[in-house]
Amino acid sequence: MEIILILGLILLSGLLSMAEISLVSARKARLESQVKKGKRSAQKALDLAQKPDQFLSTTQIGITLIGILTGLFSGEAFARDLAGVLARVPGLEPYAVGISKLTIVVIVTYLTLVLGELAPKRIGMNFAEQVAELVARPMDILSKVASPIVWV
């Protein structure tokens, strides 16, 4: 169950990263063209792109909180399980806890970088306008919900 939670948090972080980069890198002319065709989502994306402070702060707070939660949930349970396995290997018993914690940190960090940052940002950059239109309304809502925290 914890692995599903951790992967879910990493993917949620990826969605925020993808939203952030797509709204920042979307070409205004293309969004304006979509607005002229009557796409309301393009107008919302354009509005966010023209005043990025609120949603950028929201995404950064969200990504940071998700990173903290990911570390919190991944640390103990997985490290304990892996330490139990490593302790059975001759010569590793005294180092099992340390090795297991380091291994879990490396794995979670790698997954967070690839699935939570690099791949989503690549998608957000390659399909900036499409992604921006898709995420504009949810990001606007999230920004409004988070505004008391962002204001502080």
DSSP file (Angstrom, degrees, kcal/mol; ACC not computed):
  #  RESIDUE AA STRUCTURE BP1 BP2  ACC     N-H-->O    O-->H-N    N-H-->O    O-->H-N    TCO  KAPPA ALPHA  PHI   PSI    X-CA   Y-CA   Z-CA
    1    1 A M     >        0   0    0      0, 0.0     4,-1.9     0, 0.0     5,-0.1   0.000 360.0 360.0 360.0 -39.9    0.0    0.0    0.0
    2    2 A E  H  >  +     0   0    0      1,-0.2     4,-2.7     2,-0.2     5,-0.2   0.865 360.0  56.2 -64.7 -35.0    2.8    2.4    0.8
    3    3 A I  H  > S+     0   0    0      2,-0.2     4,-2.6     1,-0.2    -1,-0.2   0.888 106.6  49.9 -65.3 -36.9    4.4    1.9   -2.5
    4    4 A I  H  > S+     0   0    0      2,-0.2     4,-2.5     1,-0.2    -1,-0.2   0.913 111.6  49.0 -65.4 -42.3    1.2    3.0   -4.3
    5    5 A L  H  X S+     0   0    0     -4,-1.9     4,-2.4     2,-0.2    -2,-0.2   0.919 112.6  47.4 -62.2 -44.8    1.0    6.1   -2.1
    6    6 A I  H  X S+     0   0    0     -4,-2.7     4,-2.4     2,-0.2    -2,-0.2   0.931 113.5  46.5 -65.2 -46.0    4.6    6.9   -2.8
    7    7 A L  H  X S+     0   0    0     -4,-2.6     4,-2.6     1,-0.2    -1,-0.2   0.894 111.9  52.8 -63.0 -38.8    4.2    6.5   -6.6
    8    8 A G  H  X S+     0   0    0     -4,-2.5     4,-2.3    -5,-0.2    -2,-0.2   0.913 109.7  47.9 -61.5 -43.3    1.0    8.5   -6.4
    9    9 A L  H  X S+     0   0    0     -4,-2.4     4,-2.3     2,-0.2    -2,-0.2   0.904 111.8  49.9 -64.2 -41.4    2.8   11.3   -4.7
   10   10 A I  H  X S+     0   0    0     -4,-2.4     4,-2.0     2,-0.2    -2,-0.2   0.917 112.3  47.3 -64.0 -42.7    5.7   11.2   -7.2
   11   11 A L  H  X S+     0   0    0     -4,-2.6     4,-2.2     2,-0.2    -2,-0.2   0.874 110.1  52.9 -67.2 -36.4    3.2   11.3  -10.1
   12   12 A L  H  X S+     0   0    0     -4,-2.3     4,-2.0     2,-0.2    -1,-0.2   0.903 108.3  50.6 -63.6 -40.8    1.3   14.2   -8.5
   13   13 A S  H  X S+     0   0    0     -4,-2.3     4,-2.4     1,-0.2    -2,-0.2   0.897 108.8  53.1 -60.9 -40.2    4.5   16.1   -8.2
   14   14 A G  H  X S+     0   0    0     -4,-2.0     4,-2.7     2,-0.2    -2,-0.2   0.882 105.7  52.8 -62.7 -39.5    5.1   15.3  -11.9
   15   15 A L  H  X S+     0   0    0     -4,-2.2     4,-2.6     2,-0.2    -1,-0.2   0.913 110.1  47.9 -63.0 -41.9    1.7   16.8  -12.8
   16   16 A L  H  X S+     0   0    0     -4,-2.0     4,-2.5     2,-0.2    -2,-0.2   0.909 112.8  48.6 -65.4 -41.0    2.5   20.0  -10.9
   17   17 A S  H  X S+     0   0    0     -4,-2.4     4,-2.4    99,-0.3     5,-0.2   0.911 112.7  48.0 -63.5 -42.7    5.9   20.2  -12.6
   18   18 A M  H  X S+     0   0    0     -4,-2.7     4,-2.3     2,-0.2     5,-0.2   0.908 112.3  49.2 -65.3 -42.1    4.3   19.6  -16.0
   19   19 A A  H  X S+     0   0    0     -4,-2.6     4,-2.3    -5,-0.2     5,-0.2   0.929 111.2  50.6 -61.6 -45.6    1.7   22.2  -15.4
   20   20 A E  H  X S+     0   0    0     -4,-2.5     4,-1.7     1,-0.2    -2,-0.2   0.948 114.3  41.0 -58.9 -53.0    4.2   24.7  -14.3
   21   21 A I  H  X S+     0   0    0     -4,-2.4     4,-2.5     1,-0.2    -1,-0.2   0.861 114.1  52.7 -69.6 -34.8    6.5   24.4  -17.3
   22   22 A S  H  X S+     0   0    0     -4,-2.3     4,-1.3    -5,-0.2    -1,-0.2   0.914 110.7  46.4 -68.2 -40.8    3.7   24.2  -19.8
   23   23 A L  H  < S+     0   0    0     -4,-2.3    -1,-0.2    -5,-0.2    -2,-0.2   0.839 116.8  45.1 -70.1 -31.4    2.0   27.4  -18.6
   24   24 A V  H  < S+     0   0    0     -4,-1.7    -2,-0.2    -5,-0.2    -1,-0.2   0.867 120.7  37.7 -77.7 -37.5    5.4   29.2  -18.5
   25   25 A S  H  < S+     0   0    0     -4,-2.5    -2,-0.2    -5,-0.2    -1,-0.2   0.489  84.1 119.0 -97.9  -2.5    6.6   28.0  -21.9
   26   26 A A  S  < S-     0   0    0     -4,-1.3     2,-0.5   102,-0.2     3,-0.0  -0.394  72.2-113.5 -63.0 137.6    3.3   28.0  -23.9
   27   27 A R     >  -     0   0    0      1,-0.2     4,-2.1    -2,-0.1     3,-0.3  -0.614  17.4-147.2 -76.8 123.7    3.5   30.4  -26.8
   28   28 A K  H  > S+     0   0    0     -2,-0.5     4,-2.9     1,-0.2     5,-0.2   0.870  96.0  57.1 -60.2 -38.9    1.1   33.3  -26.2
   29   29 A A  H  > S+     0   0    0      1,-0.2     4,-2.0     2,-0.2    -1,-0.2   0.892 107.4  48.0 -62.1 -39.7    0.3   33.6  -30.0
   30   30 A R  H  > S+     0   0    0     -3,-0.3     4,-1.9     2,-0.2    -1,-0.2   0.904 112.7  48.1 -68.2 -40.3   -0.8   30.0  -30.2
   31   31 A L  H  X S+     0   0    0     -4,-2.1     4,-2.2     2,-0.2    -2,-0.2   0.918 110.8  51.3 -65.1 -41.6   -3.0   30.4  -27.1
   32   32 A E  H  X S+     0   0    0     -4,-2.9     4,-2.1     1,-0.2    -2,-0.2   0.880 107.4  54.0 -61.9 -37.5   -4.5   33.6  -28.5
   33   33 A S  H  X S+     0   0    0     -4,-2.0     4,-0.9     1,-0.2    -1,-0.2   0.898 109.4  47.5 -61.9 -40.7   -5.3   31.8  -31.7
   34   34 A Q  H  <>S+     0   0    0     -4,-1.9     5,-2.3     1,-0.2    -2,-0.2   0.850 108.0  55.7 -69.4 -34.1   -7.1   29.1  -29.7
   35   35 A V  H ><5S+     0   0    0     -4,-2.2     3,-1.9     1,-0.2    -2,-0.2   0.917 104.1  53.8 -62.8 -42.4   -9.0   31.9  -27.8
   36   36 A K  H 3<5S+     0   0    0     -4,-2.1    -1,-0.2     1,-0.3    -2,-0.2   0.775 103.8  56.7 -62.9 -25.8  -10.2   33.3  -31.2
   37   37 A K  T 3<5S-     0   0    0     -4,-0.9    -1,-0.3    -3,-0.2    -2,-0.2   0.431 126.8-102.5 -84.5   0.6  -11.5   29.9  -32.0
   38   38 A G  T < 5 +     0   0    0     -3,-1.9     2,-0.8     1,-0.2    -3,-0.2   0.616  67.9 152.2  93.3  12.9  -13.6   30.0  -28.8
   39   39 A K     >< -     0   0    0     -5,-2.3     4,-1.2     1,-0.2     3,-0.3  -0.685  24.9-170.3 -82.4 110.1  -11.5   27.7  -26.5
   40   40 A R  H  > S+     0   0    0     -2,-0.8     4,-2.2     1,-0.2    -1,-0.2   0.827  84.8  60.7 -68.8 -31.5  -12.2   28.9  -23.0
   41   41 A S  H  > S+     0   0    0      1,-0.2     4,-2.3     2,-0.2    -1,-0.2   0.856 101.8  53.6 -64.6 -33.0   -9.4   26.7  -21.6
   42   42 A A  H  > S+     0   0    0     -3,-0.3     4,-2.5     2,-0.2    -1,-0.2   0.880 107.3  51.1 -67.7 -37.3   -6.9   28.6  -23.8
   43   43 A Q  H  X S+     0   0    0     -4,-1.2     4,-2.6     2,-0.2    -2,-0.2   0.914 110.2  48.7 -64.9 -42.2   -8.1   31.9  -22.3
   44   44 A K  H  X S+     0   0    0     -4,-2.2     4,-2.3     2,-0.2    -2,-0.2   0.912 112.2  49.0 -63.7 -41.9   -7.6   30.5  -18.8
   45   45 A A  H  X S+     0   0    0     -4,-2.3     4,-2.5     1,-0.2    -2,-0.2   0.905 111.4  49.9 -63.2 -41.3   -4.1   29.3  -19.7
   46   46 A L  H  X S+     0   0    0     -4,-2.5     4,-2.0     2,-0.2    -2,-0.2   0.907 109.2  51.6 -63.7 -42.7   -3.4   32.7  -21.2
   47   47 A D  H  X S+     0   0    0     -4,-2.6     4,-1.2     1,-0.2    -2,-0.2   0.930 113.0  44.8 -59.7 -46.2   -4.6   34.5  -18.1
   48   48 A L  H  < S+     0   0    0     -4,-2.3     3,-0.3     1,-0.2    -2,-0.2   0.898 112.0  52.1 -65.6 -40.2   -2.4   32.3  -15.9
   49   49 A A  H  < S+     0   0    0     -4,-2.5    -1,-0.2     1,-0.2    -2,-0.2   0.829 108.6  50.9 -66.6 -31.4    0.6   32.7  -18.2
   50   50 A Q  H  < S+     0   0    0     -4,-2.0    -1,-0.2     1,-0.3    -2,-0.2   0.742 122.8  30.4 -79.6 -22.7    0.3   36.5  -18.1
   51   51 A K  S  < S+     0   0    0     -4,-1.2     4,-0.5    -3,-0.3     3,-0.4  -0.642  74.1 158.4-131.7  75.3    0.2   36.6  -14.3
   52   52 A P     >  +     0   0    0      0, 0.0     4,-2.8     0, 0.0     5,-0.3   0.611  46.1  90.9 -80.2 -12.0    2.3   33.6  -13.2
   53   53 A D  H  > S+     0   0    0      1,-0.2     4,-2.1     2,-0.2     5,-0.2   0.896  88.7  45.1 -53.4 -48.7    3.2   34.6   -9.7
   54   54 A Q  H  > S+     0   0    0     -3,-0.4     4,-2.1     1,-0.2    -1,-0.2   0.945 118.0  40.4 -64.3 -50.6    0.2   33.0   -7.9
   55   55 A F  H  > S+     0   0    0     -4,-0.5     4,-2.6     2,-0.2    -1,-0.2   0.845 113.4  54.5 -72.9 -30.5    0.3   29.6   -9.7
   56   56 A L  H  X S+     0   0    0     -4,-2.8     4,-2.2     2,-0.2    -1,-0.2   0.919 110.6  46.2 -65.9 -41.9    4.1   29.4   -9.7
   57   57 A S  H  X S+     0   0    0     -4,-2.1     4,-2.5    -5,-0.3     5,-0.2   0.907 112.1  52.2 -63.9 -40.6    4.1   29.8   -5.9
   58   58 A T  H  X S+     0   0    0     -4,-2.1     4,-2.6    -5,-0.2    -2,-0.2   0.927 110.3  47.0 -61.7 -45.9    1.3   27.3   -5.6
   59   59 A T  H  X S+     0   0    0     -4,-2.6     4,-2.9     1,-0.2     5,-0.2   0.902 112.1  50.4 -65.5 -39.0    3.2   24.7   -7.7
   60   60 A Q  H  X S+     0   0    0     -4,-2.2     4,-2.2     2,-0.2    -1,-0.2   0.914 112.4  46.2 -65.8 -41.5    6.4   25.2   -5.7
   61   61 A I  H  X S+     0   0    0     -4,-2.5     4,-2.7     2,-0.2     5,-0.2   0.927 114.7  48.9 -63.9 -44.0    4.6   24.8   -2.4
   62   62 A G  H  X S+     0   0    0     -4,-2.6     4,-2.5    -5,-0.2    -2,-0.2   0.926 112.0  47.1 -61.5 -46.5    2.8   21.7   -3.7
   63   63 A I  H  X S+     0   0    0     -4,-2.9     4,-2.2     2,-0.2    -1,-0.2   0.895 113.4  49.3 -63.7 -40.5    6.0   20.1   -5.0
   64   64 A T  H  X S+     0   0    0     -4,-2.2     4,-2.2    -5,-0.2    -2,-0.2   0.936 112.2  47.0 -64.9 -46.6    7.8   20.8   -1.8
   65   65 A L  H  X S+     0   0    0     -4,-2.7     4,-2.6     1,-0.2    -2,-0.2   0.901 112.1  50.8 -62.2 -40.7    5.0   19.4    0.4
   66   66 A I  H  X S+     0   0    0     -4,-2.5     4,-2.8    -5,-0.2    -1,-0.2   0.902 108.6  52.4 -64.1 -40.3    4.8   16.3   -1.8
   67   67 A G  H  X S+     0   0    0     -4,-2.2     4,-2.2     2,-0.2    -2,-0.2   0.901 110.0  48.3 -61.2 -41.4    8.5   15.9   -1.5
   68   68 A I  H  X S+     0   0    0     -4,-2.2     4,-2.4     2,-0.2    -2,-0.2   0.937 113.3  46.9 -63.9 -46.6    8.3   16.0    2.3
   69   69 A L  H  X S+     0   0    0     -4,-2.6     4,-2.7     2,-0.2     5,-0.2   0.892 110.2  53.4 -63.6 -39.5    5.4   13.5    2.3
   70   70 A T  H  X S+     0   0    0     -4,-2.8     4,-2.1     1,-0.2     5,-0.2   0.932 111.6  45.3 -61.0 -45.8    7.2   11.2   -0.1
   71   71 A G  H  X S+     0   0    0     -4,-2.2     4,-1.7     2,-0.2    -1,-0.2   0.895 112.6  51.9 -63.2 -40.3   10.3   11.2    2.2
   72   72 A L  H  X S+     0   0    0     -4,-2.4     4,-0.5     1,-0.2    -2,-0.2   0.926 115.9  38.9 -62.5 -46.5    8.1   10.7    5.3
   73   73 A F  H  < S+     0   0    0     -4,-2.7     4,-0.4     1,-0.2     5,-0.3   0.786 117.9  47.8 -77.6 -27.3    6.3    7.7    3.9
   74   74 A S  H  X S+     0   0    0     -4,-2.1     4,-0.7    -5,-0.2     5,-0.5   0.793  99.1  69.1 -86.4 -26.8    9.2    6.0    2.1
   75   75 A G  H  X S+     0   0    0     -4,-1.7     4,-1.7    -5,-0.2     5,-0.2   0.970 102.2  25.7 -59.0 -73.3   11.8    6.1    4.8
   76   76 A E  H  X S+     0   0    0     -4,-0.5     4,-2.7     2,-0.2     5,-0.2   0.927 118.7  47.8 -67.5 -52.6   10.9    3.8    7.7
   77   77 A A  H  > S+     0   0    0     -4,-0.4     4,-2.1     1,-0.2    -1,-0.2   0.934 118.2  38.2 -61.1 -50.9    8.8    1.1    6.2
   78   78 A F  H  X S+     0   0    0     -4,-0.7     4,-2.8    -5,-0.3     5,-0.3   0.905 116.2  52.3 -68.5 -40.1   10.9    0.2    3.2
   79   79 A A  H  X S+     0   0    0     -4,-1.7     4,-2.6    -5,-0.5    -1,-0.2   0.905 109.7  49.9 -62.6 -40.3   14.2    0.7    5.0
   80   80 A R  H  X S+     0   0    0     -4,-2.7     4,-1.9    -5,-0.2    -1,-0.2   0.931 112.7  46.5 -63.4 -45.9   13.0   -1.7    7.8
   81   81 A D  H  X S+     0   0    0     -4,-2.1     4,-1.4    -5,-0.2    -2,-0.2   0.931 115.6  45.0 -62.7 -46.1   11.9   -4.4    5.2
   82   82 A L  H  X S+     0   0    0     -4,-2.8     4,-2.8     1,-0.2     5,-0.2   0.881 109.4  56.1 -66.9 -37.7   15.1   -4.1    3.2
   83   83 A A  H  X S+     0   0    0     -4,-2.6     4,-2.4    -5,-0.3    -1,-0.2   0.884 104.0  55.0 -61.3 -38.1   17.3   -4.1    6.4
   84   84 A G  H  X S+     0   0    0     -4,-1.9     4,-0.5     2,-0.2    -1,-0.2   0.889 111.4  43.9 -61.3 -39.6   15.6   -7.4    7.4
   85   85 A V  H >< S+     0   0    0     -4,-1.4     3,-1.1     1,-0.2     4,-0.3   0.930 115.0  47.8 -70.4 -46.2   16.7   -8.9    4.1
   86   86 A L  H >< S+     0   0    0     -4,-2.8     3,-1.6     1,-0.2     6,-0.3   0.823 101.2  65.4 -65.9 -31.2   20.2   -7.5    4.2
   87   87 A A  H 3< S+     0   0    0     -4,-2.4     6,-0.3     1,-0.3    -1,-0.2   0.744  95.0  60.0 -64.4 -22.2   20.7   -8.6    7.7
   88   88 A R  T << S+     0   0    0     -3,-1.1    -1,-0.3    -4,-0.5    -2,-0.2   0.627  84.0  94.1 -80.3 -13.4   20.5  -12.2    6.5
   89   89 A V  S X> S-     0   0    0     -3,-1.6     3,-2.1    -4,-0.3     4,-0.6  -0.688  91.3-107.6 -81.6 125.6   23.5  -11.7    4.2
   90   90 A P  T 34 S+     0   0    0      0, 0.0    -2,-0.1     0, 0.0    -1,-0.1  -0.266 101.3  11.7 -55.6 130.4   26.7  -12.7    6.0
   91   91 A G  T 34 S+     0   0    0     -4,-0.1     4,-0.1     1,-0.0    -4,-0.1   0.207 111.9  81.2  89.6 -15.2   28.8   -9.7    7.0
   92   92 A L  T X>  +     0   0    0     -3,-2.1     3,-1.4    -6,-0.3     4,-1.1   0.584  59.8  95.3 -97.5 -10.9   26.1   -7.2    6.3
   93   93 A E  G >< S+     0   0    0     -4,-0.6     3,-0.8    -6,-0.3     4,-0.4   0.877  85.2  47.9 -51.8 -46.4   24.2   -7.5    9.5
   94   94 A P  G 34 S+     0   0    0      0, 0.0    -1,-0.3     0, 0.0     4,-0.2   0.754 121.4  37.8 -68.0 -19.4   25.9   -4.6   11.3
   95   95 A Y  G <> S+     0   0    0     -3,-1.4     4,-2.8    -4,-0.1     5,-0.3   0.396  85.7 103.1-108.0   0.6   25.4   -2.3    8.3
   96   96 A A  H <X S+     0   0    0     -4,-1.1     4,-2.5    -3,-0.8     5,-0.2   0.874  81.4  47.3 -57.8 -44.9   22.0   -3.5    7.1
   97   97 A V  H  > S+     0   0    0     -4,-0.4     4,-2.4     2,-0.2    -1,-0.2   0.940 115.4  44.9 -65.0 -47.0   20.0   -0.5    8.5
   98   98 A G  H  > S+     0   0    0     -4,-0.2     4,-2.3     1,-0.2    -2,-0.2   0.920 115.2  47.2 -63.0 -45.1   22.4    2.1    7.0
   99   99 A I  H  X S+     0   0    0     -4,-2.8     4,-2.6     1,-0.2    -1,-0.2   0.908 112.6  50.0 -63.3 -41.9   22.6    0.4    3.6
  100  100 A S  H  X S+     0   0    0     -4,-2.5     4,-2.5    -5,-0.3    -2,-0.2   0.914 111.0  48.3 -66.4 -41.8   18.9    0.0    3.5
  101  101 A K  H  X S+     0   0    0     -4,-2.4     4,-2.4     2,-0.2    -1,-0.2   0.925 113.7  47.1 -63.6 -44.1   18.2    3.7    4.3
  102  102 A L  H  X S+     0   0    0     -4,-2.3     4,-2.4     2,-0.2    -2,-0.2   0.917 112.2  50.5 -62.7 -43.6   20.7    4.8    1.7
  103  103 A T  H  X S+     0   0    0     -4,-2.6     4,-2.5     1,-0.2    -2,-0.2   0.920 111.3  47.6 -61.3 -45.5   19.3    2.4   -0.9
  104  104 A I  H  X S+     0   0    0     -4,-2.5     4,-2.8     2,-0.2     5,-0.3   0.910 111.4  50.9 -64.3 -42.3   15.7    3.6   -0.3
  105  105 A V  H  X S+     0   0    0     -4,-2.4     4,-2.4     1,-0.2    -1,-0.2   0.922 111.9  47.6 -60.8 -44.0   16.8    7.3   -0.5
  106  106 A V  H  X S+     0   0    0     -4,-2.4     4,-2.4     2,-0.2    -2,-0.2   0.926 114.4  46.0 -63.9 -45.3   18.6    6.7   -3.8
  107  107 A I  H  X S+     0   0    0     -4,-2.5     4,-2.6     2,-0.2     5,-0.2   0.942 115.6  44.6 -64.4 -48.4   15.7    4.8   -5.3
  108  108 A V  H  X S+     0   0    0     -4,-2.8     4,-2.5     1,-0.2    -1,-0.2   0.891 114.0  50.8 -65.3 -39.0   13.1    7.3   -4.2
  109  109 A T  H  X S+     0   0    0     -4,-2.4     4,-2.6    -5,-0.3    -1,-0.2   0.925 111.0  48.6 -63.3 -44.4   15.3   10.3   -5.3
  110  110 A Y  H  X S+     0   0    0     -4,-2.4     4,-2.7     2,-0.2     5,-0.3   0.946 113.4  46.1 -60.4 -49.5   15.8    8.7   -8.7
  111  111 A L  H  X>S+     0   0    0     -4,-2.6     4,-2.6     1,-0.2     5,-0.8   0.888 112.5  51.4 -61.9 -39.1   12.1    8.0   -9.2
  112  112 A T  H  X5S+     0   0    0     -4,-2.5     4,-1.1    -5,-0.2     5,-0.3   0.914 112.3  45.9 -64.9 -42.5   11.2   11.5   -8.1
  113  113 A L  H  X>S+     0   0    0     -4,-2.6     5,-3.4     3,-0.2     4,-0.7   0.935 122.4  35.0 -65.0 -45.9   13.7   13.1  -10.5
  114  114 A V  I  <>S+     0   0    0     -4,-2.7     5,-2.4     3,-0.2    -2,-0.2   0.967 132.5  25.3 -76.1 -53.4   12.6   11.0  -13.5
  115  115 A L  I  <5S+     0   0    0     -4,-2.6    -3,-0.2    -5,-0.3    -2,-0.2   0.734 129.5  41.6 -85.6 -23.1    8.9   10.6  -12.9
  116  116 A G  I  <<S+     0   0    0     -4,-1.1   -99,-0.3    -5,-0.8    -3,-0.2   0.578 133.4   2.7-102.0 -10.7    8.3   13.8  -10.8
  117  117 A E  I  X5S+     0   0    0     -4,-0.7     4,-2.3    -5,-0.3     5,-0.2   0.538 122.0  43.6-135.1 -66.5   10.5   16.3  -12.7
  118  118 A L  I  ><S+     0   0    0     -5,-3.4     4,-2.2     1,-0.2    -4,-0.2   0.941 115.9  40.4 -64.2 -55.0   12.3   15.4  -15.9
  119  119 A A  H  ><S+     0   0    0     -5,-2.4     4,-2.3    -6,-0.3     5,-0.2   0.933 117.8  47.7 -62.9 -46.9    9.8   13.4  -17.8
  120  120 A P  H  > S+     0   0    0      0, 0.0     4,-2.8     0, 0.0    -1,-0.2   0.898 112.3  49.7 -62.4 -38.0    6.8   15.6  -16.9
  121  121 A K  H  X S+     0   0    0     -4,-2.3     4,-2.1     2,-0.2    -2,-0.2   0.885 109.3  51.9 -68.0 -36.2    8.8   18.8  -17.8
  122  122 A R  H  X S+     0   0    0     -4,-2.2     4,-2.6    -5,-0.2    -1,-0.2   0.932 112.4  45.6 -63.0 -44.8    9.8   17.3  -21.1
  123  123 A I  H  X S+     0   0    0     -4,-2.3     4,-2.1     1,-0.2    -2,-0.2   0.929 112.3  51.8 -62.4 -45.3    6.1   16.5  -21.9
  124  124 A G  H  < S+     0   0    0     -4,-2.8    -1,-0.2     1,-0.2    -2,-0.2   0.838 113.9  43.5 -61.5 -34.4    5.1   20.0  -20.7
  125  125 A M  H >< S+     0   0    0     -4,-2.1     3,-0.9    -5,-0.2    -1,-0.2   0.889 114.2  48.5 -78.0 -40.4    7.7   21.6  -23.0
  126  126 A N  H 3< S+     0   0    0     -4,-2.6    -2,-0.2     1,-0.3    -3,-0.2   0.802 127.6  25.7 -71.4 -28.4    7.0   19.5  -26.0
  127  127 A F  T 3X S+     0   0    0     -4,-2.1     4,-2.9    -5,-0.2     5,-0.3  -0.305  80.8 149.8-127.2  47.6    3.2   19.9  -25.8
  128  128 A A  H <> S+     0   0    0     -3,-0.9     4,-2.8     1,-0.2  -102,-0.2   0.878  70.2  41.6 -55.5 -50.8    3.1   23.3  -24.0
  129  129 A E  H  > S+     0   0    0      2,-0.2     4,-2.4     1,-0.2    -1,-0.2   0.920 116.8  47.6 -68.5 -42.8   -0.1   24.7  -25.4
  130  130 A Q  H  > S+     0   0    0      2,-0.2     4,-1.8     1,-0.2    -2,-0.2   0.934 117.0  42.8 -63.1 -45.6   -2.1   21.5  -25.2
  131  131 A V  H  X S+     0   0    0     -4,-2.9     4,-2.7     2,-0.2     5,-0.2   0.912 111.7  55.2 -67.0 -41.8   -0.9   20.8  -21.7
  132  132 A A  H  X S+     0   0    0     -4,-2.8     4,-1.4    -5,-0.3    -2,-0.2   0.913 109.5  46.9 -58.1 -43.6   -1.4   24.4  -20.6
  133  133 A E  H  X S+     0   0    0     -4,-2.4     4,-0.5     1,-0.2    -1,-0.2   0.888 113.3  49.8 -64.6 -38.1   -5.0   24.3  -21.8
  134  134 A L  H  < S+     0   0    0     -4,-1.8    -2,-0.2     1,-0.2    -1,-0.2   0.879 120.0  33.8 -68.2 -39.3   -5.6   21.0  -20.1
  135  135 A V  H  X S+     0   0    0     -4,-2.7     4,-2.7     1,-0.1     5,-0.3   0.540  93.3  91.6 -96.6  -7.2   -4.2   22.1  -16.7
  136  136 A A  H  X S+     0   0    0     -4,-1.4     4,-2.3    -5,-0.2     5,-0.2   0.928  88.8  43.2 -58.6 -51.3   -5.2   25.7  -16.7
  137  137 A R  H  X S+     0   0    0     -4,-0.5     4,-2.4     2,-0.2     5,-0.2   0.947 116.4  46.1 -64.7 -49.1   -8.6   25.3  -14.9
  138  138 A P  H  > S+     0   0    0      0, 0.0     4,-2.8     0, 0.0    -1,-0.2   0.901 114.4  49.5 -59.6 -38.1   -7.3   22.9  -12.2
  139  139 A M  H  X S+     0   0    0     -4,-2.7     4,-2.6     2,-0.2    -2,-0.2   0.876 109.3  51.9 -67.6 -36.0   -4.3   25.1  -11.6
  140  140 A D  H  X S+     0   0    0     -4,-2.3     4,-1.9    -5,-0.3    -1,-0.2   0.928 112.7  45.0 -63.9 -44.6   -6.5   28.2  -11.3
  141  141 A I  H  X S+     0   0    0     -4,-2.4     4,-2.5     2,-0.2    -2,-0.2   0.938 113.9  49.1 -63.9 -47.2   -8.7   26.4   -8.8
  142  142 A L  H  X S+     0   0    0     -4,-2.8     4,-2.5     1,-0.2    -2,-0.2   0.890 109.8  52.5 -60.5 -39.9   -5.6   25.1   -6.9
  143  143 A S  H  X S+     0   0    0     -4,-2.6     4,-0.6     2,-0.2    -1,-0.2   0.889 110.5  47.3 -63.3 -39.4   -4.1   28.5   -6.9
  144  144 A K  H >< S+     0   0    0     -4,-1.9     3,-0.5     2,-0.2    -2,-0.2   0.902 113.0  48.0 -69.4 -40.4   -7.2   30.0   -5.4
  145  145 A V  H 3< S+     0   0    0     -4,-2.5     4,-0.2     1,-0.2    -2,-0.2   0.898 117.3  42.9 -64.8 -39.8   -7.5   27.3   -2.7
  146  146 A A  H >X S+     0   0    0     -4,-2.5     4,-2.6    -5,-0.2     3,-0.9   0.488  84.3 102.8 -85.0  -3.2   -3.8   27.8   -1.8
  147  147 A S  H <X S+     0   0    0     -4,-0.6     4,-2.6    -3,-0.5    -1,-0.2   0.827  76.1  54.8 -56.3 -36.8   -3.9   31.6   -1.9
  148  148 A P  H 3> S+     0   0    0      0, 0.0     4,-1.0     0, 0.0    -1,-0.3   0.892 114.2  42.1 -63.1 -34.9   -4.0   32.0    1.9
  149  149 A I  H <4 S+     0   0    0     -3,-0.9    -2,-0.2    -4,-0.2     3,-0.2   0.902 115.8  48.5 -74.7 -41.9   -0.8   29.9    2.2
  150  150 A V  H  < S+     0   0    0     -4,-2.6    -3,-0.2     1,-0.2    -1,-0.2   0.866 106.1  58.2 -66.5 -36.6    0.9   31.5   -0.8
  151  151 A W  H  <        0   0    0     -4,-2.6    -1,-0.2     1,-0.3    -2,-0.2   0.870 360.0 360.0 -61.8 -37.4    0.1   35.0    0.5
  152  152 A V     <        0   0    0     -4,-1.0    -1,-0.3    -5,-0.2    -2,-0.2   0.509 360.0 360.0 -65.9 360.0    2.0   34.3    3.7
